[in-house]
Structure formats: structure tokens, C-alpha cells
């Protein structure tokens, strides 16, 4: 039986790849895009770049950062810092004492 969606359903496509010894979810974004992290936990969400780079630029802050925090039950949007030139980066997303998630972001520079 084919899988079909109707006008009230939304599609979601997930891309996974192997990076070293890990399977990682891959997200794609344009170089001028925005990453929005929505924390639905009461505890803080800590985002840390694992690629030995500082790809993030927080709103109203010109400095490049490798780590930032999203307060509990809130959202934060960041952009790529203009000095970040790599084609991709991995980051860790960790809430409280839970195990971290380590996705990869691919920057589409077309």
C-alpha cells in the first residue's frame, strides 16, 4: 500500500549519514539562513560546536561563538558567522544530564 499524504498532513524528510564511528542526522541550510532551536524542556539546552570552529552568531552580538544556551521552555535563533567558511559542522545538543545528540549541518553555498 503506498504512503500518501492529504492536504492536512505535513511531510518530513530526514537524511542520515555516517561520520566517523557515528550515524548522524544531517540538516541543510543556506549560508545566510537561520538556525532556530526550540527547547521544550524546563532545563537549559546547551548547543556546542564539535568541529573546532565558532560557526554561530547570536542576535545583537557580532562575535563568533562555539557554544550558546537556550533557556528552558524557550527558543533561540542564530545565524552563521560571516567568518565561518567551512562546508559543514557538527554540534552537540544537550539538555541537563541527558545524553547529547550530535547532528551535522551542511551549509549550502550555492
N, C-alpha and C positions, 0 to 999 in steps of 0.2 A: 504494500500500500504506500503510495507516495506521500511525502510530508508536504503539506501546503499550508499557507497562512491566509487569513482573511483580512479584511480592512481594519480590524481592531487588534491585530497581532503585530508585534514588532519583531524583527529579525535581529539576531546577534550572531556574528561570526567570530570565532576565536582561532587565532593562529598560534601554534606552539612550535618550538624549535629546541634543538639540543645546543647547549652552551657549556663546554667542559663536561663535568660529570652530572649536570642538571638538565632537567626539562624545564623550559621557561615559556611563560605566556608572552607573546610579542605584541606590542602596541605600536601603531604607526602614527606619526604626526608630522605636520609641516614645520619648517624651521621657524615660522612666525606664529605657530599655534600656541594654544594654552593647555596646560595640564591641570585638571581640577580633581582634587582628592576630597572625597566626601567621607567623613568619619562618622559612622553611625553607632559608635561606642561611646560610653561616658568617659573612657580613659583617653589620654592623648595618643595620637598616631604620629610616629616618627618616620620620616622619609629620609633615607641616606643613600647617596650615590655610591655604588660599589666599584665604579670604573676608574678610580683615582683621578677624578675630574670634578669640577664645580659647574655643572650644567644649568643650575636653576637660578632664576632671578625673581625674587619676591616683589610684590607690588610695593611701590614707593621706596624701593631700596635698589640702588644702582650696582651693588656688589654681587659678584658671583658667589653662590653658596653650594655646598655639597649636602647639607643637612638642613631640614626645617621641620617644624612641628605643626600639626593640625589639632587644634583643641577638640576636646570631646564634644560630640553632637554638633559639629560644625563642618564647614568646607573651606578649602583654601585653593586658590588658583595661582599658578606660577607659569612663567614663560622660560624659554631657553635664553640664557645669557648670550649677548651678541658675540662674545669671545669664544663661545663653545663651538668648535669646528668639527668634532668627531661625527661619524655617521650613525653612532648608536651609543647607548649607555645602559647599564643595569643599575637597578636601585633596590633597596630593601624597604619594605613597608611593614612596620611592627607596631602593634597596639599592646601596651602593657607588657606582661610576661609571656605572651603568646609566641609561637614560632613565627619567624619572619617569612614574608612572601618576597620572592626575588624575580620580578618580571624584567623584561628588556624593552626599551623604547627605541624604535628605528626612526631616524629623522629623515624625512623625505625632502631633499634639497632641490627638487625639480623646478 
